[in-house]
Structures are given as C-alpha cells and as structure tokens.
C-alpha cells in the first residue's frame, strides 16, 4: 500500500508543479494579485508531496520491501541499515527522486523568502522553478518510477547495493553534489524572471547573488567529497581522473564561478547584464547536460547509471526546451539587456571581465574534451579517447594565468584604478613570491613547473594580504575595528581565493613529490619506500555483514625509528550476493603526507601484489576545497543581501 501512496504523491506533486508553472504567470500577465499569491502555497504543497514520496521509498528500503522492483535491485537484507538508506539514491530511479526532492527543497526555500521580493518578481521566479520541476517530475513518473511493484513474484532477498557504493562517501557525496547542481536552477529562475519582467537592472543580480553563492558552495563541497571518495575507495591512489562524469560536475562549477563574479559586477555597476544572464542560463544548462550524460547511457563510468536510451532522449528534450526557451526569450529582450555604463581598462570591471573570459575558456576546454569523443563516435568516425594528457596540457596554463589575475582583481577599484594603486603591491609581491618560490624549490630539489606554481601561490597570498591590510589600515579607527567592519562577502572572497591556492599547493606537491611501488610480498616480507619500512605481518580471513574478506596487516616504521608509525589493514572483499570483488585500501592520513596501501591480486603461494603510496600534501587538495566552500557560504550569508532585499 505504501508504494502506491508514494506513486500517487508523485502524480499529485506533478499536478501542483504544473499549476505552479502556469498560475503565477497568468497572474503576472493579467495583473491578478490573487493568482500571484498562490505561488507560495502551491510550491509548499508540491514540496510536501515530494517529501512524502521520498520518505516512503526510504521506508521501503529500511524495511526490506522487496516487492518494489527498485528496492529488490539495489538492496539486501544483510545490508547495514545506513547503506539501506543511502541505497535510496544508489540507482537511476532513486537518484532522480533525490534530485527532485532537492529541487523541491530549493523551491521551498525561495517560497519562504518570497515576501522579501517585489510582488511581481517572487511569484514569477517560483513559476520558472515550477516549469523546471514539471519537467523533472514528468521524467521521473513516466520513465523512471521507483515504485514499480514485482507482484506476484516477490523475491526472498534483494540483489544488493553495488559494492562500490557501500561506503560513507555515497551517503554524503550525491546529496551534497545535487544541492549544488540543482541550486543553480534558482539563479536560472532569477535570470529568466528578469527577462520576463524586463527588470534587468542591478536588482535581480542582488537577489540572485546569495542563492548562487550558496549553490556554488554546495557544488564545491560535493566535488571535493567526490575526489576524496575516489581517492580512498577505488584503490588507485588518485584524486582526479578527468572522468567524463567528473567533468560533468566540474563544468557547471567553472561556469558558476564566472557567474558569481559577473553577478558582483552587475549588482555594483549595472554592467555585464547580458553576460550575466547568459552565464546563469549556461551554468544551469551544464547542470542539465551532466544529468543527461549520466542517465543517457552514452558514457561508461564508475559514476554513470546504465539507462534506457529513451530516458536520455527525454532529458535531452527537456534540456532543449528549457535552454532553447530561455535563449529565445533572451533574444527577444536583447535590446533591453545592453549595458550603457562604461569603465576603464584598469577598473575592477575589466579585471573581472578578464577573469570571466578565462573561466569560460576553461569551461569550453573541458566541454570539448568531454563531448568530442561522443560526437566523433556518433558520426561513425571511429572511437577516440581524450584523457589526462589533453586536459593537463591545455587546462593547466590557462588555470595558472587565471590565478595570477585573481590576485590583482581585489586590489583594483570600480570604474577606474590609478596604476600606482596596483603597480606597487604587484612589484613587491612579484619579488617576494619569486624569492620564496626559488628558496623552496632549491631546498626541496623541485623543477621549473614547481617554481612557476609556487610563485603563483605566493603571489596570490601576498596580494591578498596587501589588499586586506590596505583596507583595515585606512582611517583612524584601528586595525581590529576596521577588520570587523569588513563585510562577510569580502572575507568569503578572501577565503575562497586562499582555498584555491591551498588546493594548488596540494596538486603540485602530490604530483611531483609522491612515491609509489607495485610489489610482490608475502607475510614476513618487508619493503622500504621513501624513508618508510612496510612490514607484512600476517594475512587473515574475516567475515563482514554481507561479504567475506582477506585482510592483511602491515606495520609501518620510519627509517631508523623502532616505534611504529602506523598499522595498516587493507582488505580484498568478496560480496557474496553479487559475487563481486572489491579492494578496500588502508591509509594513515597526515597533514603533510598519507601512507596508502592496497592489495592487488593473489599470486602463487602466499604472495600478493601490493600497491604502496607515500602521498605528499594530498590532504591540502580537499582542505582547499573546504575553504572555498566556507568562503561561498560566508558570502551567501552577508547581512546586506537580506537588508537590501527587504528594502
């Protein structure tokens, strides 16, 4: 009975989503205030119905209701309860329900804030979100319902969750990532509303900016969690593979970063209006493209869902309708989008424009590398592979150049900036960063690429300090009172910029100063790598809740030190239901290095293939991601957005 209620709730939610898409728009064009005011209750009812469906599917998993096809395919009675819950989004249907659930959550958040917007703006924003919700609810109900029954042939047990997904990372990574993906629909809704209403001044950018910053922060955290999960779960010791589905999340992040900066210029100076509207459409389009790539079956990836091609066609049509419709509306309103405000070549607007151009180039670079093999294959021109060599050689130089200009932008002033304001700090930073990078590279024995990277890192740090110090030392109030007066938005920007350079340090050092070895070892053997001694103590068989495993024990010593540094216990697990073997790596995490060990294949006798890594500063990659996320949230929580919205 419960699954039928869940399905009925979804159908009802589609009805209310369609009503939300139509009623406020009719009210806007008819100037009917009553119809406009219906936007909020329609949104909350739709969201409540989606919540009911999500809770019912979760209950079906937790109670082992194998009469539901989706549950029987993705769960098992022996599965730990926390994995039963995360299995809700472990397959295509459930992950799409999670997407719709999060979308309804964003809609509700906007609905609760609708009173702070003008009465002809908030309801239209909700109507645009209603159109998006209608599309995804239709996709879910007509092609991907998670409530299909298996009556009367109910299996005794389920097929189990993919062992790769039986990890804490699955519990947190997809929901956080979807919060970012779906959150950009709010920025898209504000942009389309601005086009519909003709309100293309700075106001719409001010309203959209905190929502965009919040979405960007979630997407940043989602990508960071995905990188961390791949690192420790896949047993390869890598943190990024330029996997097409990784790229699908990275592209909206790059476009969203450009959108954040463009919104700042539109809000402050009323320029880049055309650019900002297009970026809002482009960013959400890339989120939809990511959904299409994952669910269409055109990609083979550890992240992708094997899906019926008709599902891909459905979401491709949705992509064309939403993006095509918004671009058509943009073309109609093109004359009103043009900016008339001028700015100098040294003004902050110019630096942010350059920043956005480079971010767009990076986005298109990743887009080309991701889609080119698919287009080549679709035209029957053969199969080609675009991998890390392309992305590293094309992406890296532009990214380093972007980070260089990232340090200069905050120093400049709006409209025009005297060269003396920029040249002095830049020259001093150039000398300091070059000297510090030279000393570090010579001391550690690194090469030219490391010198360039560390020069860029010190450059940004120095310029960020100079900018902060110039702001807090101005006036007679004193440094601490002035520092407290600086807005959260400024500190959010500073924290995000510093997070980027921390991530860059981690990427450079883990790339040039890590050590790895593939060895043949038996219990009692030892290996020496990068000043560490790895002793293979013993091998034992253990039994988990739904798997059996060979577990090795390694004791690690620092060379010359009799006390052990760590005890590592990697496993080779056999999941009994699926008869699938998985590697469970063991690692000892540290601030400056990770000791990482995984079991390969069993060789003859008692010998095993063993993979050992000593990773330098790999944690800094994710530390930088967390700093960026916190910077985005800090910017989104700036008090002035709430105050201005109410005014």
N, C-alpha and C positions, 0 to 999 in steps of 0.2 A: 504493500500500500504506500509506504513512504516514497519509493522511487517514482511512483505515479504522481504523487504530490509535488515532488521535485520537478518533474517534467511539466506539470500543469503550471507551476510557479514560473518557469522559464517562459512558457507561452504567454502567460499574463504579463510578465515583465516586457515582452516584445510589444504587446498592445500598448502599454504605458509609454514605452520608449518611442513608439510611432506617434503617439499623442503628443509627447514632449517635443518631437521634431516638428509637428505641424501647428499645434495650438498657439504657442507664443509667437511664431512667425506670422500667423493670421492676425493675432492681436496687435503685432507691431504695424503691419500694413493697414489694418483697419483702425488703428489708434484706439483700441479697446483695452482699457486698463485691466478689466476683469480677466480677460484671456491672458494678458501678460503675467498677472499674479498667479495664474495656475501653474506656471513653470516650476516653482519650488515644490509644491505638493506632488506634482507628477514625478519629479525627479526622486523625491524621497520614497514614494511608493514603489517605483521601478527598482530602486536600490534595495529596498527591503525584500522584495520578491526574489531578487538575485541572491541575496544573503540566505534566504530560506533554502534555495536550491543548493547552494554551496554547503550549507550545514548538513542537509540531508545526504549529499554524496559523501561527506566526511563520516557521517554516522554509518553509512553502508560499508565503508572501508573498515572502520574500527570494529564493527560487529560481524565482520566476515560474511557479508551478504553476497554469496557467490551466484545468486540468481540474477545479479546485474552483470551483464557481459563485461563492462569496463572493469569492474572490481575483480572478476574472475581472471582477467588477463593481466592484471597489474598488482595483485596482492596474493597473500598466502597466510594460512592460519598460524604458521610458525614465525611470521614476520614480527619483529618487535613493534610495539604499538606506535612509537614515534615515527617509524618508517611506514606504518599503515596510514598515518595521517599525511605524511609527505607524498605517499603514493597517489594521493588525490590528483596531484599535478605531475605524476610520473609518466603519463602518456598524452597523446594528442588531445583527446576529448576533455580530460580533466585540466590540462594546462590551458586550454581555451576557456574553460569555465573560470579558471583563476584569472585569466586576462579580463574577462567580462566582469568578474567580481571586483577587481581592482579598478576597472574603468568606472563602474557604478560608485565606487568609493570616492574617486576624484570628482565625479558629478555631484555627489552629496556634499563634498567639501565646498565646492563652488556654490551650491544651492544655499548652504548655511551662511555664506558670505555675500549672497546676492543683494542684501539690503544695503551694503556699503557701496554699491554701484548705482549709477543713474538708472531710473526705472525702465528706460528703453534700451539698456545695454545688457544688464544681467540676464533677463529672460531670453534674449537672443543668443547669448553665449550658451545658456543651457539648451536651447533649441538645436544649436550646432552639435553640442555633445550628444543630444538625443538622436541626431542623424547618424553619428558615429556608432552609438550604442545599438541603434536599429540594425545597422549593417552587421555588427559582430554577433548580436543575438540571433539574427537570421542565419548566419553562418553556423552558429552552434546548434540551433534547433533543427535545421534542415539537412545538415551534412555530418554533424559530429555530436549527436546527443550522447551524454554519458549515462543515461538512464535506461538504455535498451535492456529488456529482460531476456533471460535464457530459458524461459519456461517451455516445456515441462522438464527438459533435460538439465537439471541443476547439477553442476559438478560437486564432488565431495570436497575438493580443495582448489585453490587458485594456482595460476601459472607462475606466481611470484613476481616481485618487482625486479626490474633489471638490476643485477648486482652492482653495476657501475653507479647506480643511483642510490644504493643503500649506504648513505653517508650523510653526516651532518650538513655537508655543503649543499645537498639537494634541498634540505629543509629551509635554508635561508636564501640561497642564491637566486632561484627563479622568482620568488615573490618580490625580492628587492629589485631585481633587474626589470621585472614587469612594472613596478612602481615608476621607474624611470621611463621606460618605453611608452607606457600609456599616459603618463603625466604630461607628455608633450602634446597630447590632444587638447589640453587646456589652452596652451599657447596658440595652437592652431585655431581653436574656437574663438579666442580673442581677436586673432588676425582676421578671420572670416567675418566676425561681427563688425569689426572696424570697416571692412569693405561693404558690408550690407548697409550699415547705418551712415556711411560716409564720414564717420568720426575718426579721421586719420591724423589727428593732431597728437601731441605728446601723451594725452590721457590714456589711450589704450595701451601704450608701451608701459606706462607706470602701473597699470592694473595687471598686465601680463608678466611683468618682470619677476615678482616674488614667486609666482607659480612656476615659471621657467627655471628659476634658480633651484627651487625645491626638487623639481623633476630631474634636473641635471645632477644634483647631489645624489639622488637615489640611483640614477644610472651609473654614476661614478663608483658608488659602493658596490653595485651589482657586478660591474666589470671586474672590480678588484677582488670580490669574493670568487668570481668565476676563475680568475687567474690563480688564486690561492688554492682552490679546489682541484684544478687541473694539475697543479704542481705536486700536491701530496697524494692525490688519489690515483692518477694514471700510471704512476711508477716510472715515468720517463725523466723526471727531474727538471722538466721545462716549465716555464711560467706563461709562455705565449707561443702559439704555433702558427699564427696567421691563418687559422682555420676559417673557412668561409662564414661559419655561423658566429665565430668570434668577431669577424669583420662586420657582420650584420648588426652587432651591438655597438661596435666602435664607430661606425659611420654616423649614426644619429648623435653620438657623444661629441664628435668633432663639429658637426653642424650645429648642435645645441650650444657648444662653446661659442661659436661665431654668433649665434642668435643672442646669447646673453650680452655680449659686448655691443652688438648692434642695438639692442633694446636700450642700453645705457645711453647711447648717443641720441637715439630718437627721443627718449624721455628728457634729457638735459637740454638738447639743442634743436629738436624738431627736424633733424636731418636724417638721412638714410631710411626714410619711411618706406620707400619702395623696396630697398634691400632687406629691411627688417620683416616686412610682410612676406616676401618671398622665402626668407630663411625660415620663418615659422611654418610655412607650407612644406618646404623642403625637408625640415627636420622631422616633422610628423610623417611625411611620405617615406622617409628612410626607415622609420619605425615599422610602418606597414610593409615595406619591402622586406624587412627582416622577418616579419611574420610569414610572408609569402614564401621566402626561401626555406624557412624551417619546415613549413607544413605542405609544400607542394610536391615534395619527393624529388626535386631537381638536384638536391645536394646529398652527398654521402658524408656524414659527420657523426661523431660521438654525441653531438648535441641535437641532431635533427630527428624529427619524427617521421617514420615511414608512413606516408599518407597516400590516399587515393588521389589521382591527378585531378578529379573533379573538385576536390577541396581547393587545390591550387588555383583552378580556374575561377572558383567562387571568390577567393580573396583577391585574385588579380583583377576581377571585375570591380570589386569593392575599392581597390586601390585606384583604378581608373576613374571611377565615379567621384570619389572624394577629392582626389588630386586634380582630376580634369575639371570638375565643377568649380573648385576654388581658384584654379588658374584662369578659367573663363570669367569668373567674377572679377578677378584681378585685372584682366584685360579690359573689361567694361569700365572699371573705375580708374584706369591707368592715369587719366588726366588729373585726378584728384590726389594721386599718390606722390606726384612730383614734389621735391623739396626745393624751397626757394632761398634757404639760409646758406650763406657762404662761410667758408673757413679757410685759414691759412695753411700753407704747406707744413708748418711746424706745430699746428694746433693738435690737441688731443684727438680731434676727429680724424685727422689724417693718419695718425698712428694706429687708431682703432680700425680704420678702413684697410690699412696695410695688413693688420692682424687678421681681419676677416677674409681678405683675399688669399692669404697663405693657408688659413684653415679650410677654405673652400677648395684650394688646390689639393690639400692633403685628403680631404673627403673624396674628391673625384679620383685621386690616385688609388685609394683603397677600393672605391666603387668599380673602377676599370679593372683592377686586378682580380676582383671577386666575380664580376659578371662576364668578362671577356671569354674565359673558358666555356661558360654556359652558352653564350651566343655562338661561339665557334662550333660547339657540338650541335646546337640546334639547327645550324645551317649546313650540317653534314660536311663540314670542312675538316673533320678529324677531331681527335681528343688531344688537348694540350693541358699542361699543368702550370699554374702560376703560383710560386711558393715564396719562401722567405728571401731568397736572393733578390727577387724583384722588389719586394716591399722594403727590405733593408736598404737597398741601394738608392731607391727613388724617394722613399719616405723620410729617411734619416736626415739628409742635408736640409730639406725644407723645414723639418721639425726643429732642427738646431737654429736655423735662421729665425723662425718664429719665436723661439725662446729668447733670442737676442733682442728682438724688437719688443718682446713682452716686458723686458726690464726698463725700456725707455718710456713707454706709454704713460705710466703713472706720474712721471716727472713733469710731463707737459701740462699746459693749461688749455682750457676751452678756447676756441676760435683761433688764437694765435699765441705763440710762445717765443719770447726773446731767446735767441740762440745761447746767450750767456747762462740761462737757467738750465739748459740741457748739456752744453759742452763741458762745463767744469766737472760736474759729477761723472759724466761719461769718461772723460780723460782719466780722472783719478781712479775710477772703477776699472778701467782698462789696464792701467799699470798694476794695481793691486791684484786683480784677478789673474793677469799673466804671470806675475811673480809667484803667487801662491800655487798656481797650477804647475809652474815649472819646478818648484821645490818638491811638490807632491809626486810628480811624475819621475823626477830624478831619484828621489828617495826610494820609491817603490819599484822603479825599473819598468814603468809602463811606456807605451808608444805614443805616436802622434795623435791617433784618434782619441786616446785618453786625455792628452793635453788639451785638445780642442774642446772636448766635452767638459772638463773641469774648469777651463777658462770661462765657458758659458755659464756654468753653475755659479762660480764666484762672482761673475759679472752681475747676475740677477740678484744674488744675495746682497752685494754691495749697493747696487742701485735701490733696492727695496729699503735698505737701512737708511740711505741718504734721503729718500723720499719721506719716510716716516719721521726722521729726525728734523727735516725742514718744516714739517707740519707741526710737530709738538714743541719746537723751539721758537716758533713765531709768537710774538706778543709778549706780554708781561705776566701772564698767569702762572707760568712754571710748566715744566715738562709733564709732571703727573696729571695735573688738572686738564691740560690740553690733550693728553693721551686719552683721558676718559671721555672727552667731548667728541672725539672722532667717531663717526657713525659705524655701526656694525657692518654696513655694506663695505666700508673701506677695509676693515680688518678681515672680512671674509675674502675679499680680493687678495689681500696680502697673504693670507694663509693658503689659499688655493695656488697662488704663484709659487710659494715656497714648497708646497706639496709637489708641484711639477718638477722642481729641481731635485728634491729628495728622491723621487722616482727615477729621475735621470741618473743620479749617482748609483742607485741600486742596479739599474740596467747596465751601466758601463762596467761596474766592478764585477757583477756576476758573469758578464760576457768575457772579460779579459783576465780575471784573477780567480777562476774556479778550476777545480781539478776533478777528473773523473777516471774511473778504471772499470773495465769489464774483466772479471777474474773467474778462474775455476778454483773453488775452495771446498774443502771437506771439513767436518768437525775436527778441531785440533789445529787447523791451519791458521796462519796469520798473514796480514798484508799491511804494508806501510805506504801511506798516501798523504802527501802534503803535511808531513810532520805528525801524523796520527797513526797509531798502530791499531788495527782492527783484528781482534781475536775471535775466531769462530768457535764458540764454546760448545754448543750442542744443538741438536735438532729434535723436536718433539711433535707429536700429533695431538691436536686439540679439537674439541667439538664446540661449535657455536650454535645459536638458536636455529639457524637454517643452513648451516654449512659445516664442513669439516676442513681442517687446515693443517699444513705443515708449517710449524713455526720455528724459526732459527733464533738463536741468541748470540749476539756479538757484544763483546766488551771492548770499549774504545779507550785507549790511553794516549795522552800527549807524549811525544817522544822525550824520554828521559825522566818522566814523572811516573812513580809507581802507583799513584792513585788513579782510579778510572775516571774518565771524563763523562762517559755515558754508557748505558746498556741499551742496545737496540734490538728489537724483536720484530723483524719483518715476517710476513706470512704469505703463503700461497694457498688461497682458499678455493675450495670446490663447493659451489652452491648446489645442493642436492636436487632441488626441483628442476632447475634449468640445466643442470649438468654443465655449468659454465665456470671456468677457472678465472680467478681474479688475483691480481697482485696487490698486496697491502704493504706499502712501503713503511719503513720506520725512520724517524728522524729526530735529531736532537737540535732544537731551534736555539739560536743565539742572536744577539743584536748585530754582531759583525760577521757571523758565519753560521751555516747549517751543516750538520753531518747527516747525510741522506743515504739510506741503504735499502735496496730491494732485491728480492730473489728472482732469478730468471728461471730457466728450465732445469729440471733434474737431469744430471748427466749420468754416466755409468758409475756403478758402485755407490759410494756415499757422497759423491761430488755434486755440487750445484754451481750453476752460473750465478754470479753475484755482481751486482752493479753498485758501485760506491761513488758518491759525490762529496766533495767539500765545496760548498757554495758560499762565496763571499758576498756579504751585504744584501742577500736576496730579500730579506725582510723589509729593506728600505723601499722596495718597489711598492709593497702594499701599505707601508707606513705613509708614503706619499699619497697614495690613493685615499686613505682615511683622512689625511689633512685636507685634500681637495674637497672631499665630501663635507667635512665640517665647515670649510670655507663657504661652500654653496649654501648650507643650511643657515649659517650665520648671516649671509647676505639676504636670504629669504626672510629672516626674522627681523630685519631692520625696522625700527619703530616708525620711520617716516612713511613707509608704504601704507600702514594701517591708518596713520593720521591723515594722509593726503586722500586716501580712498574715502574716508568719512567726510572730508571737506567737500 
